[in-house]
Amino acid sequence: MIKKTISCINALAEADAVECLGGIFEHSPWIVRDTWPEAPFASIEHLHGALCQTLQSATADRQRMLISAHPDLVGRAALAGTLTRESTGEQRAAGLGPDDLSTGDIARFNDYNAEYQARFGFPFVICARENRKVSILAGFERRLGNDPETELRTALAEIERIAWYRLADLADNDPLVNGE
């Protein structure tokens, strides 16, 4: 895939930006759409910050819908092969691909997913690119002790990290030259 420069991204019409960048936040292209009037962006860091500000300013319902758009780790969608391309790659890179896990591993993830969902009402979200199976399982254990508000903030922070990596996959970081 050829990465787009920030100059090329800034030149996109809103609909094209949503198509190009809409997968940065799982099944939530509204974040790009709501951020786009702020273009142009000086760098991918600036774009990422603006997208995250849109997320942080969103209603609690929209934030919870975004969190709920994320799949369970090693869940039914992962095992059936129906995750987004981005989620599939991220889970595989963390050692959570179907060929990487024993039946016991899968059962452990299913148990944690169910316990977490029952406690917080949304799926466990962690930046898989920064973790492996052992640290993800430890994250489940640690975060199950959080209160709901802390866990909501933690999930949103993880989503922002995931979005950073997804944006970096799509864009070169070429700061604007002479205000182009």
DODREN-858330 format. One record per residue: residue in three letters; x, y, z of N, C-alpha, C in turn. Coordinates in steps of 0.02 Angstrom, whole numbers, plus 50000, padded with zeros to 5 digits. Example, Ala and Ser with C-alpha at 12.3 -4.5 7.8 and 13.67 -1.06 7.14 Angstrom:
BEGIN
ALA506604971650390506154977550390506604983550390SER506424988850354506844994750357506455000250394
//
This chain:
BEGIN
MET500424994150000500005000050000500445006250000ILE500285010949957500645017249955500345021850007LYS500775024450050500545029050101500405035850071LYS499905039150097499735045950075500105051050118THR500315056350086500625061750124500075065850158ILE500255069550209499765073750242499495078950194SER499905081150147499675085950096499115082750054CYS499215076550033498695073049994498065071950035ILE498155070150098497575069050142497195075650150ASN497545081050161497215087550169496825089550107ALA497035087250048496695089049986496055084949974LEU495935079850015495345075650005494705079350022ALA494195078249981493525080549999493295076450059GLU492815079050096492595075550157492405068250144ALA492005066950093491785060150079492385055550064ASP492885058150028493475054250013493905053150075ALA493935058150118494305057450181493985052150225VAL493315052150227492965047150267493095040150239GLU493095039550173493235033050142493955030850156CYS494425035450150495135033850159495305032450233LEU495035036450278495235036350348494705033450395GLY494125031850369493575029750411493695023550452GLY494165019250431494305013150468494785014050526ILE495035020050535495515021350589495185019950657PHE494565021950664494165020550724493655015250704GLU493665009650737493275003650719492545005250704HIS492345004250642491645005250621491355011850643SER491755017150644491525023650669491785029350625PRO491585029450561491825034750516491585041750536TRP491105042250581490855048750603491415052950634ILE491915049750662492455053650693492835057550640VAL492985054350584493325057950529492865063250501ARG492235061550491491755066250462491685072450506ASP491635071450572491545077150618492185081250626THR492755078250612493405081650619493595085450556TRP493345083150498493605085650435493545093150425PRO493045096550451493015103850442493635107550470GLU494025104250513494625107350541495235106950495ALA495185103350439495745102750392495915109750366PRO496545110950349497095106250342497465104950408PHE497825099450408498195097250467498945097750451ALA499345099850499500055100950488500455094450484SER500205089150515500565082850519500065077350538ILE500305071050535499855065750557499735066250632GLU500215068850669500095069850741499535074850752HIS499545080150713499015085250718498335082250700LEU498315078450645497695075150624497455070250679HIS497915066250704497725061450757497455065150818GLY497795070550838497555074450895496855077250884ALA496725079650824496065082350808495535076850809LEU495705071050782495235065350784495085063350856CYS495605063050897495515061150967495105066451005GLN495195072750988494805077951019494065077151001THR493925075250940493225073850920492945068250962LEU493335062950971493125057251012493015059551084GLN493475063351112493415065451182492825070151193SER492645073951141492085078651146491405075451131ALA491425069251108490795065751090490385064251152THR489745063151140489305061251196489525054551225ALA489335053251286489485046851317489185041051277ASP488595042051249488285036851208488705035151147ARG488955040451113489375039251054490035035851073GLN490315037851129490935034651151490815027251166ARG490275025751200490125018751216489975014751153MET489655017951104489525014451041490175012751005LEU490655017451008491315016150978491655010251013ILE491665010351078491975004851115491624998251097SER490964998451094490584992351079490684989951007ALA490934994350963491064992250894491684987750889HIS492074987550942492684983450942492504976150955PRO492844971650921492704964550931493024961850994ASP492754956551020493084953051075493744950251050LEU494254950451091494884947251074494784939751073VAL494984936551020494904929351011494174927351017GLY493734931750998493014930351001492754926750940ARG492104926250935491784922650879491994925450812ALA492004932150806492174935250742492894933550723ALA493344933550771494044931850757494104924650734LEU493774920150769493814913050752493464911450687ALA492954915450670492594914350606492924917950548GLY493424922250563493774925850510493374931750482THR492934934750523492514940250498492704947050528LEU493294947650558493524954050584493694958750526THR493754965150541494014969750491494734967750476ARG494984969850419495674968450399496154970950453GLU496014976950480496444979950530496454975750594SER495874973750619495824969850681496144963050672THR496054960050615496354953450602497114953950607GLY497404958850574498134959650576498384961150645GLU498024965350682498234967250749498214961250796GLN497684957350793497634951550837498174946350819ARG498284945250754498804940450734499494942850758ALA499634949250751500284951950771500404951150846ALA499864950950885499914950050957499954942650977GLY499954938250927499984931050942499304928250959LEU498774931450933498094929150948497754926250886GLY498144924250837497854921150778497634914150794PRO497174911350754496914904650768497444899350774ASP497994900050737498534895050740498994895950800ASP498924901550835499364903150891499084900950958LEU498454898950961498114897851024497904890651034SER497974888251094497724881651112496974882151128THR496654876551135495954876451155495874879651224GLY496364878451268496354881551335496414889151332ASP496844891651287496914898851277496254901951256ILE495944898751208495304901351181494784901551236ALA494754896251276494264895951332494414901551382ARG495044902651396495234907951444495024914851418PHE495144916251354494934922551325494174923151327ASN493824917851310493084918051312492834919451382ASP493134916451432492924917751502493044925051521TYR493644927551506493794934551521493344939251483ASN493234937951419492784942251379492084942551411ALA491824936751431491154936551461491144940251528GLU491644939251570491674942551635491734950151626TYR492154952251580492254959351568491614962551541GLN491304959351493490694961951463490144962551516ALA490084957551559489584957751612489724963451662ARG490344964751675490524969951724490454977051696PHE490654978051632490684984851605490174986251550GLY489894981151519489394982251467489674983851398PHE490324982851390490644983651324491254979051321PRO491524977951261492084973351255492734976251281PHE493184971851302493854973651323494244976151263VAL494524982151268494914984951213495614986351239ILE496104983851201496814985051217497174985651151CYS497684989751149498074990551088498504984351078ALA498264979751036498604973351026499304974250998ARG499424979550961500094980650932500614981850985GLU500404983851044500874985151098500894979551150ASN500564974051134500494968551183500554961851149ARG500654956751189500644949851168500144946151213LYS500034939951199499524936051235499584936651311VAL500174935751338500274935851411500084942651440SER500304948051408500154954751435499414956451426ILE499104953851374498394955051364497984951551419LEU498164945351433497824941751486497924945251554ALA498534947651566498664951351628498254957851629GLY498164960951571497754966951566497024965551585PHE496764959951563496084957951583496044957651659GLU496504954051689496494953051762496534959751799ARG496994964051778497094970451811496484975051801ARG496254975451740495724980251724495034978051749LEU494934971751761494294969451790494194972451860GLY494724974751892494674978051957494504985451953ASN494504988251894494344995351886493614996851900ASP493475003051919492785005351923492565006951851PRO491915007251838491675008251769491925014751736GLU491975020251772492205026551742492935026051722THR493345023151766494055022251750494125017751689GLU493735012551686493795007951630493565010951565LEU493055015151567492825018651507493405023051481ARG493715026851525494285031151505494865027051479THR494995021251510495535016951488495395014151419ALA494785011951407494605009251341494685014551287LEU494465020651302494525026151253495265027751239ALA495675027651290496395028951280496705023451237GLU496505017251247496755011751206496525012651133ILE495915014851124495655016051056496065021451022GLU496245026651059496665031951029497335029151008ARG497625024551046498265021451027498175017150965ILE497645013350963497495009250904497435013750842ALA497075019250850496965023850794497625026850770TRP498085028150817498735030850797499095026050749TYR499115019750768499465014850725499115014050658ARG498455013950658498085013350596498205019350551LEU498225025250580498355031350541499075031150514ALA499545029150555500245028750533500335023650476ASP499915018550474499935013750419499715016950353LEU499295021950356499005025050297499385031350274ALA499725034650319499985041350304500725041850318ASP501075045350273501755047450284501735053550329ASN502245054350369502255060150412502695065550381ASP502415068950331502785074450299502465080950319PRO502735084450368502435090850388502355095350327LEU501875099550330501765104250275502385108450264VAL502535109450202503115113650183502855120350161ASN503105125650191502895132550173502145133450176GLY501815130050223501095130950231500675128150176GLU500955123450137500565120450081499905117750105
//
